[in-house]
């Protein structure tokens, strides 16, 4: 089954064109990295997939159905979970409350079991589950956001630079949690600037430049393309 497909997709913000004819097909259960320098359309790609940004032309399907005219909430009900760049938590709510919002507010036996499993993934933070999210470090907040997304049991999980600005140890925790999502029924799409940790998690990579696909294939073959583009951008 095709989880996510872009066919000649164009999208942007006002006069700025972020995606310029992107065509990508991702099948169910794949783990795919979306790579490239800053400003090349990576975040727009996942925002289009999650319904946050509308296309100007082209076709986008998620789980075999078009996203045209579909609300963000309806896409979420279909199983699309987007972890945006940044923290993505309610700072005045506790860790436990933030997780319940992802799982579902009803405290049914099934949801309680899912909450317990999510708290187990947080390690030492389990004992701080009633601490407000705003009192946690940036790395801890990011980990809670990722674990909450996993607890939502997504069909498609879109993670936008999940380790951005984190210490190496915190980044390891976040990527360890993402690795736990590897499942034949779950599609994982991770946005990153460089390969780094994503190389061991995603067998396939799509490299974007100026809103177009420059490479789509095995991650082992993406490094030369990505290095050349990043070197050109830094000049």
C-alpha positions as CSV (number, residue, x, y, z in Angstrom):
1,X,0.0,0.0,0.0
2,X,1.2,3.5,-0.8
3,X,1.3,5.6,2.4
4,X,2.3,8.9,0.9
5,X,2.5,10.1,-2.7
6,X,3.4,13.5,-4.2
7,X,2.7,13.9,-7.9
8,X,4.2,17.0,-9.5
9,X,3.4,19.0,-6.3
10,X,3.9,22.8,-6.2
11,X,3.4,24.6,-2.9
12,X,4.6,27.8,-1.2
13,X,3.9,30.8,0.9
14,X,2.5,33.8,-1.0
15,X,4.8,34.5,-3.9
16,X,7.5,32.2,-2.5
17,X,7.6,28.8,-4.2
18,X,8.9,26.2,-1.7
19,X,8.1,23.0,-3.8
20,X,8.5,23.0,-7.5
21,X,7.2,19.9,-9.1
22,X,8.0,17.3,-6.4
23,X,7.1,13.7,-7.1
24,X,7.8,11.1,-4.4
25,X,6.1,7.8,-3.6
26,X,6.5,6.2,-0.2
27,X,5.1,2.8,0.6
28,X,3.7,1.5,3.9
29,X,6.3,0.6,6.5
30,X,9.2,2.5,4.8
31,X,11.5,4.8,6.8
32,X,12.6,7.7,4.6
33,X,14.8,10.7,5.2
34,X,14.1,14.0,3.5
35,X,17.5,15.8,3.3
36,X,18.9,19.1,2.1
37,X,20.1,22.5,3.1
38,X,18.0,25.0,5.0
39,X,15.3,26.6,2.9
40,X,15.1,24.0,0.2
41,X,11.5,22.8,0.9
42,X,12.0,20.0,3.4
43,X,9.7,21.3,6.1
44,X,7.1,22.4,3.5
45,X,7.1,18.8,2.3
46,X,5.9,17.4,5.6
47,X,3.6,20.4,6.2
48,X,1.9,19.6,2.9
49,X,1.6,15.9,3.9
50,X,0.0,16.8,7.2
51,X,-2.4,19.3,5.7
52,X,-0.8,22.4,7.2
53,X,0.1,23.9,3.8
54,X,-2.1,23.6,0.7
55,X,-0.7,22.8,-2.7
56,X,-1.0,25.3,-5.6
57,X,-1.0,22.4,-8.0
58,X,-0.3,18.7,-8.2
59,X,-1.7,15.7,-6.3
60,X,-1.0,14.5,-2.7
61,X,-2.4,11.3,-1.4
62,X,-2.0,9.9,2.1
63,X,-3.0,6.3,2.8
64,X,-4.5,6.1,-0.7
65,X,-6.7,9.1,-0.3
66,X,-6.3,12.7,-1.6
67,X,-5.6,15.4,1.0
68,X,-7.3,18.1,-1.1
69,X,-9.8,20.0,1.0
70,X,-9.2,17.7,4.0
71,X,-8.8,19.3,7.4
72,X,-5.7,18.8,9.6
73,X,-7.9,17.2,12.2
74,X,-9.4,14.7,9.8
75,X,-5.9,13.8,8.5
76,X,-4.9,13.3,12.2
77,X,-7.9,10.9,12.7
78,X,-6.7,9.0,9.6
79,X,-3.4,8.4,11.4
80,X,-1.1,11.2,10.2
81,X,1.0,12.5,13.1
82,X,3.3,15.5,12.5
83,X,6.1,16.4,15.0
84,X,7.0,20.0,14.1
85,X,10.4,21.6,14.4
86,X,10.7,22.8,18.0
87,X,9.1,21.5,21.1
88,X,5.4,21.0,20.3
89,X,4.2,20.6,23.9
90,X,1.8,22.5,26.2
91,X,4.1,24.0,28.7
92,X,1.5,24.5,31.4
93,X,0.4,20.8,31.3
94,X,2.3,17.9,32.9
95,X,4.2,15.3,31.0
96,X,1.3,12.9,31.7
97,X,-1.3,15.3,30.5
98,X,0.6,16.1,27.3
99,X,0.8,12.3,26.6
100,X,-2.9,11.8,27.2
101,X,-3.7,14.5,24.7
102,X,-1.8,12.5,22.0
103,X,-3.3,9.2,23.1
104,X,-6.9,10.4,23.6
105,X,-8.4,12.3,26.5
106,X,-10.6,9.3,27.6
107,X,-9.0,7.4,30.4
108,X,-10.1,4.0,29.2
109,X,-8.2,0.9,30.3
110,X,-6.6,0.7,26.8
111,X,-5.5,4.4,26.9
112,X,-4.1,3.9,30.4
113,X,-2.1,0.9,29.1
114,X,-0.8,3.0,26.2
115,X,0.1,5.8,28.7
116,X,2.0,3.4,30.8
117,X,4.0,2.1,27.8
118,X,4.7,5.7,26.8
119,X,6.0,6.6,30.2
120,X,8.3,3.5,30.2
121,X,9.9,4.9,27.0
122,X,10.7,8.1,28.9
123,X,13.1,6.3,31.3
124,X,13.8,8.4,34.4
125,X,11.2,11.0,33.3
126,X,8.5,8.5,34.3
127,X,9.0,9.4,37.9
128,X,8.4,13.1,36.9
129,X,5.3,12.5,35.0
130,X,3.3,15.1,36.9
131,X,5.9,17.8,36.3
132,X,4.9,20.6,33.9
133,X,6.5,20.3,30.5
134,X,7.7,23.9,30.7
135,X,10.0,22.9,33.6
136,X,11.9,20.3,31.5
137,X,15.0,20.9,29.5
138,X,14.7,21.3,25.7
139,X,15.9,17.8,25.1
140,X,13.5,16.3,27.7
141,X,10.6,18.2,26.1
142,X,11.5,17.0,22.7
143,X,11.7,13.4,23.9
144,X,8.2,13.7,25.4
145,X,6.9,15.1,22.1
146,X,8.4,12.2,20.2
147,X,7.1,9.6,22.6
148,X,3.7,11.2,22.6
149,X,3.6,11.0,18.8
150,X,4.5,7.3,18.9
151,X,1.9,6.7,21.6
152,X,-0.7,8.0,19.1
153,X,-0.1,4.9,17.0
154,X,0.4,6.7,13.8
155,X,0.1,5.2,10.3
156,X,2.4,7.9,9.0
157,X,4.8,9.7,11.4
158,X,6.4,13.0,10.1
159,X,9.3,14.2,12.2
160,X,10.8,17.6,11.3
161,X,14.4,17.9,12.5
162,X,13.7,16.0,15.7
163,X,17.2,16.5,17.2
164,X,17.7,20.1,16.2
165,X,19.6,22.0,18.9
166,X,19.8,19.0,21.2
167,X,22.9,17.7,23.0
168,X,24.3,14.5,21.6
169,X,22.9,12.5,24.6
170,X,19.4,14.1,24.1
171,X,19.6,13.5,20.4
172,X,20.4,9.8,21.1
173,X,17.3,9.5,23.3
174,X,15.1,11.1,20.6
175,X,16.4,8.9,17.9
176,X,16.1,5.8,20.1
177,X,12.5,6.6,20.6
178,X,12.0,7.0,16.8
179,X,13.6,3.7,16.2
180,X,10.9,2.1,18.3
181,X,8.3,3.1,15.7
182,X,9.8,0.8,13.1
183,X,6.9,-1.4,12.2
184,X,5.5,-2.9,9.0
185,X,2.3,-0.8,9.3
186,X,4.0,2.5,10.3
187,X,5.6,4.8,7.7
188,X,8.3,7.1,9.1
189,X,9.5,10.3,7.4
190,X,12.3,12.3,9.0
191,X,13.5,15.7,7.9
192,X,17.2,16.4,8.5
193,X,19.9,18.7,7.0
194,X,22.6,16.0,7.2
195,X,22.7,12.2,7.4
196,X,24.1,11.8,10.9
197,X,21.8,9.6,13.0
198,X,19.2,9.2,10.3
199,X,21.6,7.0,8.3
200,X,21.1,4.0,10.5
201,X,17.3,4.5,10.7
202,X,16.3,5.2,7.1
203,X,17.3,2.9,4.3
204,X,16.0,5.4,1.7
205,X,16.7,9.1,1.3
206,X,15.2,11.9,-0.8
207,X,17.5,14.9,-1.3
208,X,15.8,18.3,-2.1
209,X,17.3,21.4,-3.6
210,X,15.4,24.5,-4.5
211,X,12.1,22.7,-4.1
212,X,13.0,19.9,-6.5
213,X,14.1,16.3,-6.0
214,X,17.8,15.9,-6.7
215,X,18.1,12.3,-5.5
216,X,15.8,9.5,-4.5
217,X,17.3,6.2,-3.6
218,X,19.3,4.2,-1.0
219,X,20.6,6.4,1.8
220,X,24.1,5.0,1.2
221,X,24.1,6.8,-2.1
222,X,22.8,10.1,-0.9
223,X,26.0,11.4,0.8
224,X,27.9,12.6,-2.2
225,X,24.8,14.4,-3.6
226,X,24.0,16.0,-0.3
227,X,27.6,17.0,0.4
228,X,27.9,18.7,-3.0
229,X,24.7,20.7,-2.5
230,X,25.6,21.7,1.1
231,X,29.1,22.8,-0.1
232,X,27.6,24.9,-2.9
233,X,25.2,26.5,-0.4
234,X,28.0,27.4,2.0
235,X,30.1,29.1,-0.6
